[in-house]
Each structure stands twice: as C-alpha cells, then as structure tokens.
Amino acid sequence: MKNNKTKIIAISNQKSSGKTTTAINIGAALAMKGSKVLMIDFDAQESLSNFFGFYGAEKNIAQLLFDVIDKRADINVAEYICHNDENDLDIIPTNLSDMNDLSKIIIAERGKEMVLRRLLTRYDVFSEYDYILIDCNASVDITVDNALTAADYVLIPCWAAPFNYGPLANTIVQIEDIRDELNPELKILGIIATFCERTNNCKMTKQMLFENYPNKICRTTISRTAAADTSLREKAAVFSNSKSNKTAQEYKALADELLDRMK
C-alpha cells in the first residue's frame, strides 16, 4: 500500500522535450540527497531503460501490469525491480513489444485508466520509496492516462520553441481531464523550459510560457547543450561537481526548485 510520504511524479509531454533526460537527472539528484527513488520506464522507446542498462528487459512494467490485469495472486513485484549502482536508484524497465501489447489490451479493461494506480497502491514494496518517477510516452494515449491517474504530481518539460509551445495546451487539457474525472489530487509540479538557446524564437517562447503559465513555469531552465549532453551517458550529469558542467548545475538547481514546490 502506498505510503502518504511516497510522492509519485509523472514526467509527461505529448511532444519530445528532453523528457527522459529530465527524468534521469531529477531521479539521480533526489537519490544524491539521500532519498530512495524508483523510476518506472513507461515509454515504449525504452530510452530510460537503455540509459540504466536494462534494454529489452524480459521482466518489465508491461509484464507486471499484465499480471495485475489477469488478477494473479502470486505477483512478486520485487522480481521486476532492478537496481542501478552507478546512480544509486531502482528502476522498473520497459520493453517495446510488451508496451505495444499493453496499449492494446488495457484499452478493453474496466477502469482502464486505473491499472497502474492499482499496482502502486496494492503492494507494500512501493511504500518503501520516497519518490516514484514515471517517464511517460510522448503522446496522449491510455498509458499516459494511467500514469497521470496514479501520480501526485506531473512535471512537464517543454522545448522552448514555437512548434512545441502550441501542443503544450493539449497536455494541460489531458491533465485537467484526469484531475476532473479520476484523480482530483493531481497537481502540476512545474513546466520546465528545455533546449533553451540564444535565439529570438527561444526568447519569445520562454516569454509566452512565463506570461501564460506564471504559477506553473519553473524559474530554472535547461539549455540546449545541457539537455543533449547526457542522453547517452551511464551516469546522470548531476553527479559532476565541476562548476563548468552546465548540465549538472542546471539540473541540481531544478531539483532544488522542485523540492521547494513540493513542500
């Protein structure tokens, strides 16, 4: 059963936006501060799983949810949880083929948006974590609905460019629909401007974000070079103590800001 102290954060945007890199570095930053962190890769692209060394895992989040759907009484959740020593956190990986099957099967279930929530609230192992971060698919599909229904907070990375700003409204609408119909406690933890660079388009987009989402936009922004810098590393950028490592400095500042927002 989920502990009231366990905070579940879905990281979601229907457009590509540095979502997985944000998840990796926020998760690692929280672990650095002594928190026990579980990351769930809920994106069929497997980017998070690949980063942590669990690509193509046979024991994955989709298989675990198949067991929940089938109402198996002998589910051993611990078998699906992997530990990553380099970043000192746990992960439940994903699998492309199984996630594609899950999207088709789950849609026919009664309470189809509640399957992930049932998993996270029924098993004591999840209450052992301070934070559970869910890296969502870049869409508005049923798996994202599941993540938002299970979450306490949603974090929205947004590429600071006009082509990404427009669709942000659709992500906000999806969140509001889930909050109205299924999860009234869901809060937007923050919108993060990512891939920021010194261009007029970026400056204009950031201005629109701050003007139209003044209470939601994070003051910390992530630069384009920083967002791209950690996509293929085995260890999160936040572990660097170098003052010249812009990636590390930005994500450490963002983690501190998000912790303040959750107080």
N, C-alpha and C positions, 0 to 999 in steps of 0.2 A: 504494500500500500504506500502511495506517495506521501512523503513527509511534507508538512506545511513549509518546512525550511528549504526544501528542494525547489529550485527555480528552473522552469523549463523555458528555453528560449528558442523559438523558430527563427531561422535566418532565411528570409524569403524575398524574392522579387521575380516577376514573370519574365524579366529581361536579364541577360547576362550583365553582371555588375561588380565582379570581384567578390561574389558571394562566398565561394569556398575559401579563398584566401583570408577573408574576414573571419570566417568560422574558425579556421585553423589558428589564427593568431589570437583571437579573443579567447578561445579554449585554452591555449597554451599559457596566455597571460594570467588567466584565472588559476590555472594549476600552479604557476610560479608563485602565486600569493598564498599557496597552501590549501586551496580548495580542491575537493575531489570532483573531477569532471568526467562526464560521459558524453561522447559525441556520437550521434546517430547519422549515418550517411543515408539520406532519404532521396537521393538523386541518382537516377539510373546511369548517369555518365560516370559514376564511380571515382570522381576526382579526389574526394576526401579519402576514400579507402586507398586509392593508389598512393597518395602522399604519405599515409601512415604505414604503407607496406602490406596492405591486405586486399590487393586487387583480385577480383574473381573469386571471392570467398564463398565456400560451399555453405558455411553457417553464416547467414546474413539476415538483415532485418526483414526482408520479404518472406523468407522461410519461417522466421519466428512469427510473423503475422498470419501466415497460412495455418500455423498451429493454433493460434488464437481463434481464427475463423472456424476451424474444424472442432473447436471446443475440446482440445486434447487436455486431459487432466494431468499428464505426466511431463509437462513442459519444464525443462531445466534451462532457465534463462541464462545462467552463468556460462553455459556452453557457447553462447553466441557472443559473449563479451570478450574482446581482445585487449591486451594491454600494450601500449606503445612506450617503451622505455625512454626513447630519446626525448619525448615531450611530456612524459610522466602523466599520461591520461589514458582513459579507456575509450574504446570505440566499438560500436556495432556496425560492421561494414555492410555494403550493399552488393548487388550483383545485377548486371544489366538485364540478362534474360529473366531472372526471377522478378525484378521490379516491373518489367513489362507485363508479365503474367499477373502480378498483383493488381496492377491498374485495371485489368480486365475483370478479374474475379471480384474485387472488392466492391465494384460498382453495383453488383447484384445483391449485396448484403443488406439486411435490415440494419438501420443505424450505420450506414456505410461510412459516415464521417467520424465515427467514434471508435474504430478498431484500434488505432494507435493509442488512444486515450485509455481504452480498456487494458491494454498491455501495461502501460506505465503506472496505472493506479492499482493493479491487482497483485503485483509481485513486489515483495519486500526489498529485493535487491536494488530497486530504483530509489528507494528512500535513503540509501546509503550515500547518495551523491548530493553535493551542494548545488551543482549546476548540470543540467542536461541540455546540450545544444543540438538542434536538429537542422542539418543542412538540406534545404528543400530543393526540389526540382524547379527549374526556371520556367514556370507555367502557372496556370490557374486550375490545375486538374485536381482529381479526387485525393491524390496523395498529399497535396498541399493543404487541402481542406482538413485532412486528418491531422497534419502537423499543427495547424492553427487551432483546431479543436482541442488538442492535447496541451497546448502551450499556455504559459502565464504571460509571456511577452513575445512580441515579434520585432525583429531587427531587420531593417530594410536598407541594404546597400543600394545606392543609386548612382550609376555612371553619370558624372556631371557633364552631360551633353544633351542637346535638344532632342535627339532621337530616343533617348532613354527617359527624359523628363515626362513626356506625354503619357506613356503607358503606366507610369507610376500611379496615376489616378485609378487604374483598373486594379492594381494591387491593393490600394487603400479600400476600394469598394468591396473586394473579396474579404478583407479583414473585417470591415464593418458588418457585412452579411453574416459572417461566422459569429461575431460578437452578438448580434441581434438574435440569432436563431439557435446557437449551440453553445457558445462559450462567453457569457457576459463578463467574465473576469479578464478577458484578453486585453492587453494593453500594448500600444506601440511604444517600444522601448526607445527607438530612435530611427531616424533616417540618416544614413551616412553618405556624404558626397564622396565618391570614389573616382579613380582615374583622373584626378584633377591635374590640370596643366595650365601654362600661361598662355591661354588663347582667349579671344573675345567670346567664343561660344561657351567655354567653360565658365568664364566670369559671369556671363548672362544667366546661365543655367543655375549656378550657385545663388545668384541674386533672387531668381524665381523661387528656388527651394526655401530660402530664408524668409522671403516675403509671404509665401503661400502656406508654409508649414512651420511657422515660427516657434511653436511649442514642441515640435517633433524633431526638427533638424538638429543633429549633433554639431557642436562647435568645432570638434575635431574633424578634419578632412584627411583623406588618403590620396597621396599624389599618384600620378600615373606610373612613374618609375617604381614607386614603393609597391603598388598593387601588383605589378608584373614581376617584381624581384624575387618573390618567394614561391612562385607557382610550382616549381619542380624540386624544391629542397626537401630533405627528410626531416629537418628540424625547423620549427617556426622561427620567424625573424625576431620575435620578441626576446629570444634568448641572447641576442647580441647586446653587449654593453657598450659598444663603440658609439661615441657621440656623432660619428659621421654616418652611421647607419640610419638613414631617414626612415626606412621601413619600420625598424624596431621602435624608434622614438614615436612615430605616429600611432602605431597600434598599442603601445603602452599607454599613451595619453588617452586613446579611445577607450581602452579597458577601464581606466580610472574614471572616465566620464560616465560610462555605463553603470559602474558600481554606484556612483553617486545618484544616478537616476533611479536605481532600484531601492534606495534607502527609503 
